[in-house]
């Protein structure tokens, strides 16, 4: 168990190269927030998520997947990308995270 105040540093300390957020398409999951994408963007970790709410429309399409094979291919592509390409992903997430928001952009 990690106290909420140290959660971001704990994530960063893990030195993860990517996070996977698989969700089934159902009403319960449709009501969730994209909090994992916010967390990963804040600490510089790419998130690969199911192409369903809450991630569809928020996470860039190149990081969404529908099948295990599609996820494997995307992770393989990340693994063999250059460090510059990886940094471009991180910078894109950081830019998204810091864009001005208005009420109703997404539910938290």
Helices and strands as residue ranges (DSSP letters): G 4-6, H 7-13, E 18-21, H 27-30, H 35-43, E 46-50, G 61-63, E 64-65, H 68-79, H 83-97
